[in-house]
Amino acid sequence: MEFKASQIASLLNGKVEGNADAVVNSLSKIEDGKPGSLAFLSNPVYEQYVYSTDASVVIVNKDFKAESPLKKTCTLIRVDDARVAFGKLLEMYQQAKNNKTGIEQPSFVSKTATVGKDVYIAAFAYVGENVKLGNNVKLFPNVFIGDNSVIDDDTVLYSGAKVYHECIIGKKCTIHAGVVIGGDGFGFAPNNDSNFKMQHLGNVIIEDGVEIGSNTTIDRATLGSTIIRKGAKLDNLIQIGHNSEIGENTIIVSQTGIAGSTKVGKNCIIGGQVGIVGHISIADGTKIAAQSGIGNTIKEENLSLIHI
């Protein structure tokens, strides 16, 4: 696909500086820009490349001031936030790539399932009894959706994602490859010389706009629900224990483990390899550095913790 600088500026509510008819057909890093490519500059560390790049169009912040002449072949688009604007273009590009519809064979869709408009169900996917798939849902190969689960509009599940029975996933969520939602929590009671398994009869609820990275696992509740609130972003290889709750817009980085019945507030940032014990609360806005261990409730909001 080809786009003119003027068309891109219109999409991003930006202003063209240079050739409004400059055409791009690919995306690139600014240091690797080639004729016909679109790049962006937001980090001052990379400013040196804007003067030498061969990219035809570069997205920059409105307040960018060139300290040297740019190449005559380089057109700028000035926007409020170059990184966010470029991210929006990447999102549009990804949506265009994933705009598949229809049901491929072999796949299984229960006769009792409800399937919305413009849904894509890839080969070897499984959709169980009484499942509800909203409009524009995308299920890639080997996705499993268990009985009585709900996947709402515009949500994408990539290859190998598994959603156990009776779980609910909201609108515009992205579930990456290998994610398991709704497996049993790790609940065992010592019983003489053995460990008695506690059955987990609850579910998992994932609200709108959540993204979950590859091979992350979210355990179903013993009773009630494990909940991931809207806008939360989870990296790869994270473990969320049964009956836990992750607050709105909270970010959790890879290899973090959160034990059962823990409540994490909204707008928190949790670094990689953090361990959090069960049955505690983390206040809104808390920032936890990588490899920290949290063993007690945090009540003070907007607190920054470094290697507790």
MARLUMLO-557962 format. One record per residue (C-alpha): residue in one letter; x, y, z. Coordinates in steps of 0.1 Angstrom, whole numbers, padded with zeros to 4 digits. Each point is the difference from the previous one (the first is absolute). Example, Ala and Ser with C-alpha at 12.3 -4.5 7.8 and 13.67 -1.06 7.14 Angstrom:
REM MARLUMLO-557962
+----+-------+-------+-------+
| aa |    c1 |    c2 |    c3 |
+----+-------+-------+-------+
|  a |  0123 | -0045 |  0078 |
|  s |  0014 |  0034 | -0007 |
+----+-------+-------+-------+
***
This chain:
REM MARLUMLO-557962
+----+-------+-------+-------+
| aa |    c1 |    c2 |    c3 |
+----+-------+-------+-------+
|  m |  0000 |  0000 |  0000 |
|  e |  0011 |  0035 | -0008 |
|  f | -0008 |  0032 |  0018 |
|  k |  0008 |  0037 | -0006 |
|  a |  0014 |  0021 |  0028 |
|  s | -0031 |  0021 | -0001 |
|  q | -0022 | -0031 |  0006 |
|  i |  0021 | -0011 |  0030 |
|  a |  0000 |  0035 |  0014 |
|  s | -0038 |  0000 | -0002 |
|  l | -0002 | -0033 |  0019 |
|  l |  0022 |  0013 |  0027 |
|  n | -0013 |  0036 |  0002 |
|  g |  0035 |  0011 | -0009 |
|  k |  0016 |  0027 | -0022 |
|  v |  0021 | -0007 | -0031 |
|  e |  0033 |  0018 | -0004 |
|  g |  0014 | -0007 | -0034 |
|  n | -0015 | -0020 | -0029 |
|  a | -0036 | -0008 |  0008 |
|  d | -0001 | -0024 | -0029 |
|  a |  0030 | -0021 |  0012 |
|  v | -0010 | -0037 | -0002 |
|  v |  0009 | -0027 |  0025 |
|  n | -0007 | -0037 | -0002 |
|  s |  0020 | -0014 |  0030 |
|  l |  0010 |  0008 |  0036 |
|  s |  0035 |  0002 |  0013 |
|  k |  0022 |  0011 |  0029 |
|  i |  0014 |  0034 | -0006 |
|  e |  0036 | -0012 | -0002 |
|  d | -0009 | -0026 | -0026 |
|  g | -0024 |  0022 | -0021 |
|  k | -0001 | -0006 | -0037 |
|  p | -0018 |  0018 | -0028 |
|  g | -0037 | -0007 |  0002 |
|  s |  0000 | -0007 |  0038 |
|  l | -0016 |  0017 |  0029 |
|  a |  0019 |  0005 |  0033 |
|  f | -0004 |  0020 |  0032 |
|  l |  0022 |  0020 |  0024 |
|  s | -0009 |  0005 |  0037 |
|  n |  0031 | -0009 |  0019 |
|  p |  0027 |  0027 | -0002 |
|  v |  0027 | -0027 |  0000 |
|  y | -0010 | -0008 | -0036 |
|  e | -0002 |  0036 | -0012 |
|  q |  0033 | -0004 | -0019 |
|  y | -0016 | -0023 | -0024 |
|  v | -0028 |  0024 | -0011 |
|  y |  0027 |  0019 | -0020 |
|  s |  0013 | -0030 | -0019 |
|  t | -0030 | -0023 | -0002 |
|  d | -0013 | -0010 | -0035 |
|  a | -0035 | -0005 |  0013 |
|  s | -0025 |  0020 | -0021 |
|  v | -0021 |  0010 |  0030 |
|  v |  0009 |  0005 |  0036 |
|  i | -0025 |  0006 |  0028 |
|  v |  0013 |  0025 |  0026 |
|  n | -0012 |  0019 |  0030 |
|  k | -0015 |  0034 | -0006 |
|  d |  0028 |  0017 |  0019 |
|  f |  0028 | -0017 | -0019 |
|  k |  0026 |  0025 | -0012 |
|  a |  0025 | -0011 | -0026 |
|  e |  0035 |  0010 |  0008 |
|  s |  0013 | -0010 | -0035 |
|  p | -0015 | -0001 | -0035 |
|  l | -0021 | -0031 | -0007 |
|  k |  0003 | -0019 | -0033 |
|  k | -0023 |  0015 | -0027 |
|  t | -0016 | -0034 | -0004 |
|  c | -0011 |  0000 |  0037 |
|  t | -0035 |  0012 |  0008 |
|  l | -0010 |  0006 |  0037 |
|  i | -0034 | -0005 |  0016 |
|  r | -0003 |  0020 |  0032 |
|  v | -0023 | -0015 |  0027 |
|  d | -0006 |  0004 |  0038 |
|  d |  0018 | -0032 |  0009 |
|  a |  0021 | -0018 | -0028 |
|  r |  0002 | -0033 |  0019 |
|  v | -0037 | -0002 |  0006 |
|  a | -0008 |  0010 | -0035 |
|  f |  0023 | -0026 | -0015 |
|  g | -0015 | -0026 |  0024 |
|  k | -0035 |  0008 | -0014 |
|  l |  0013 | -0006 | -0035 |
|  l |  0015 | -0034 |  0011 |
|  e | -0034 | -0008 |  0015 |
|  m | -0018 |  0008 | -0032 |
|  y |  0025 | -0020 | -0020 |
|  q | -0004 | -0030 |  0023 |
|  q | -0038 |  0002 | -0002 |
|  a |  0002 |  0000 | -0038 |
|  k |  0023 | -0031 |  0000 |
|  n | -0023 | -0018 |  0024 |
|  n | -0032 |  0009 | -0018 |
|  k | -0010 | -0036 | -0008 |
|  t | -0035 | -0013 |  0002 |
|  g | -0017 | -0034 | -0004 |
|  i |  0003 | -0034 |  0015 |
|  e |  0028 | -0022 | -0013 |
|  q |  0000 | -0038 |  0000 |
|  p |  0008 | -0021 |  0018 |
|  s | -0013 |  0018 |  0031 |
|  f | -0028 | -0007 |  0025 |
|  v | -0028 |  0024 |  0009 |
|  s | -0027 | -0014 |  0022 |
|  k | -0036 |  0003 | -0014 |
|  t | -0009 |  0017 |  0032 |
|  a |  0026 |  0027 | -0003 |
|  t | -0010 |  0036 | -0011 |
|  v |  0023 |  0015 | -0025 |
|  g |  0000 |  0038 | -0009 |
|  k |  0006 |  0018 | -0032 |
|  d |  0034 |  0000 | -0018 |
|  v |  0015 | -0026 |  0023 |
|  y |  0031 | -0020 | -0010 |
|  i |  0004 | -0035 |  0013 |
|  a |  0032 | -0016 | -0013 |
|  a |  0007 | -0036 | -0007 |
|  f |  0003 | -0023 |  0031 |
|  a | -0017 |  0024 |  0023 |
|  y | -0027 | -0013 |  0024 |
|  v | -0031 |  0019 |  0011 |
|  g | -0020 | -0018 |  0027 |
|  e | -0036 | -0002 |  0010 |
|  n | -0020 |  0032 |  0006 |
|  v |  0031 |  0022 | -0007 |
|  k | -0008 |  0035 | -0011 |
|  l |  0024 |  0017 | -0025 |
|  g | -0006 |  0037 | -0006 |
|  n |  0004 |  0019 | -0033 |
|  n |  0035 |  0000 | -0016 |
|  v |  0015 | -0025 |  0024 |
|  k |  0031 | -0017 | -0014 |
|  l |  0010 | -0035 |  0011 |
|  f |  0033 | -0012 | -0015 |
|  p |  0011 | -0037 | -0004 |
|  n | -0003 | -0023 |  0030 |
|  v | -0019 |  0024 |  0022 |
|  f | -0023 | -0017 |  0025 |
|  i | -0031 |  0017 |  0014 |
|  g | -0017 | -0021 |  0027 |
|  d | -0037 | -0004 |  0006 |
|  n | -0022 |  0030 |  0011 |
|  s |  0028 |  0025 | -0006 |
|  v | -0005 |  0035 | -0014 |
|  i |  0024 |  0018 | -0024 |
|  d | -0012 |  0035 | -0007 |
|  d |  0004 |  0022 | -0031 |
|  d |  0033 |  0007 | -0017 |
|  t |  0021 | -0023 |  0022 |
|  v |  0028 | -0021 | -0015 |
|  l |  0014 | -0033 |  0013 |
|  y |  0032 | -0011 | -0016 |
|  s |  0011 | -0035 | -0007 |
|  g | -0001 | -0025 |  0029 |
|  a | -0019 |  0022 |  0025 |
|  k | -0023 | -0020 |  0023 |
|  v | -0031 |  0014 |  0017 |
|  y | -0015 | -0024 |  0025 |
|  h | -0037 | -0004 |  0006 |
|  e | -0022 |  0029 |  0012 |
|  c |  0026 |  0027 | -0004 |
|  i | -0009 |  0035 | -0013 |
|  i |  0023 |  0022 | -0021 |
|  g | -0011 |  0035 | -0009 |
|  k |  0003 |  0022 | -0031 |
|  k |  0032 |  0009 | -0018 |
|  c |  0022 | -0024 |  0019 |
|  t |  0032 | -0016 | -0014 |
|  i |  0009 | -0034 |  0012 |
|  h |  0034 | -0012 | -0012 |
|  a |  0012 | -0035 | -0009 |
|  g |  0000 | -0026 |  0028 |
|  v | -0020 |  0019 |  0025 |
|  v | -0021 | -0021 |  0024 |
|  i | -0030 |  0017 |  0015 |
|  g | -0021 | -0019 |  0027 |
|  g |  0022 | -0029 |  0009 |
|  d | -0003 | -0013 |  0036 |
|  g |  0017 |  0020 |  0027 |
|  f |  0027 | -0016 |  0021 |
|  g | -0022 | -0010 |  0029 |
|  f |  0008 | -0030 |  0021 |
|  a | -0007 | -0009 |  0036 |
|  p |  0024 | -0023 |  0019 |
|  n | -0020 | -0032 |  0010 |
|  n |  0020 | -0025 |  0020 |
|  d |  0026 | -0014 | -0025 |
|  s | -0015 |  0017 | -0031 |
|  n | -0011 |  0034 | -0013 |
|  f | -0037 |  0004 | -0006 |
|  k | -0009 |  0020 | -0031 |
|  m | -0024 |  0028 |  0004 |
|  q | -0023 |  0003 | -0029 |
|  h | -0002 |  0034 | -0018 |
|  l | -0035 |  0007 | -0010 |
|  g |  0003 |  0037 | -0008 |
|  n |  0012 |  0017 | -0032 |
|  v |  0022 |  0027 | -0015 |
|  i | -0014 |  0034 | -0011 |
|  i |  0022 |  0021 | -0023 |
|  e | -0014 |  0035 | -0006 |
|  d |  0002 |  0021 | -0032 |
|  g |  0033 |  0011 | -0015 |
|  v |  0023 | -0025 |  0018 |
|  e |  0031 | -0014 | -0017 |
|  i |  0016 | -0032 |  0013 |
|  g |  0034 | -0012 | -0012 |
|  s |  0011 | -0034 | -0012 |
|  n | -0001 | -0029 |  0025 |
|  t | -0015 |  0019 |  0028 |
|  t | -0024 | -0019 |  0023 |
|  i | -0030 |  0013 |  0019 |
|  d | -0016 | -0024 |  0024 |
|  r | -0037 | -0004 |  0005 |
|  a | -0015 |  0009 |  0034 |
|  t | -0008 | -0026 |  0026 |
|  l | -0034 |  0018 |  0003 |
|  g | -0009 |  0033 | -0017 |
|  s |  0024 |  0014 | -0025 |
|  t |  0036 |  0008 | -0007 |
|  i | -0002 |  0035 | -0016 |
|  i |  0023 |  0020 | -0024 |
|  r | -0015 |  0035 | -0001 |
|  k | -0002 |  0021 | -0032 |
|  g |  0031 |  0013 | -0017 |
|  a |  0024 | -0022 |  0019 |
|  k |  0031 | -0011 | -0019 |
|  l |  0017 | -0033 |  0009 |
|  d |  0033 | -0011 | -0015 |
|  n |  0012 | -0035 | -0008 |
|  l |  0005 | -0028 |  0025 |
|  i | -0021 |  0014 |  0029 |
|  q | -0019 | -0020 |  0026 |
|  i | -0032 |  0014 |  0015 |
|  g | -0014 | -0021 |  0028 |
|  h | -0036 | -0009 |  0007 |
|  n | -0024 |  0027 |  0013 |
|  s |  0025 |  0027 | -0006 |
|  e | -0009 |  0034 | -0015 |
|  i |  0021 |  0022 | -0022 |
|  g | -0011 |  0037 | -0001 |
|  e | -0007 |  0022 | -0030 |
|  n |  0029 |  0010 | -0022 |
|  t |  0025 | -0018 |  0021 |
|  i |  0032 | -0013 | -0018 |
|  i |  0017 | -0032 |  0011 |
|  v |  0033 | -0010 | -0015 |
|  s |  0011 | -0036 | -0008 |
|  q |  0007 | -0028 |  0024 |
|  t | -0019 |  0016 |  0028 |
|  g | -0020 | -0023 |  0023 |
|  i | -0031 |  0012 |  0019 |
|  a | -0014 | -0025 |  0026 |
|  g | -0037 | -0006 |  0006 |
|  s | -0025 |  0025 |  0014 |
|  t |  0023 |  0030 | -0005 |
|  k | -0015 |  0033 | -0011 |
|  v |  0023 |  0023 | -0021 |
|  g | -0013 |  0035 | -0004 |
|  k | -0004 |  0021 | -0031 |
|  n |  0028 |  0018 | -0019 |
|  c |  0027 | -0022 |  0017 |
|  i |  0033 | -0009 | -0018 |
|  i |  0015 | -0033 |  0011 |
|  g |  0035 | -0009 | -0013 |
|  g |  0013 | -0033 | -0012 |
|  q |  0005 | -0030 |  0023 |
|  v | -0020 |  0016 |  0028 |
|  g | -0015 | -0024 |  0025 |
|  i | -0031 |  0009 |  0020 |
|  v | -0015 | -0021 |  0027 |
|  g | -0037 | -0008 |  0003 |
|  h | -0028 |  0017 |  0019 |
|  i |  0015 |  0035 |  0000 |
|  s | -0009 |  0033 | -0018 |
|  i |  0022 |  0023 | -0021 |
|  a | -0011 |  0036 |  0000 |
|  d | -0008 |  0020 | -0031 |
|  g |  0030 |  0014 | -0019 |
|  t |  0026 | -0022 |  0017 |
|  k |  0032 | -0005 | -0019 |
|  i |  0020 | -0031 |  0008 |
|  a |  0036 | -0005 | -0014 |
|  a |  0011 | -0032 | -0016 |
|  q |  0008 | -0030 |  0022 |
|  s | -0017 |  0014 |  0030 |
|  g | -0019 | -0022 |  0024 |
|  i | -0032 |  0014 |  0016 |
|  g | -0011 | -0017 |  0032 |
|  n | -0024 |  0025 |  0015 |
|  t | -0029 |  0023 | -0009 |
|  i |  0010 |  0034 | -0015 |
|  k | -0025 |  0027 |  0011 |
|  e |  0018 |  0032 | -0011 |
|  e | -0010 |  0009 | -0036 |
|  n |  0026 |  0010 | -0027 |
|  l |  0028 | -0015 |  0020 |
|  s |  0032 | -0011 | -0018 |
|  l |  0017 | -0031 |  0013 |
|  i |  0035 | -0011 | -0009 |
|  h |  0011 | -0036 |  0008 |
|  i | -0021 | -0006 |  0031 |
+----+-------+-------+-------+
***
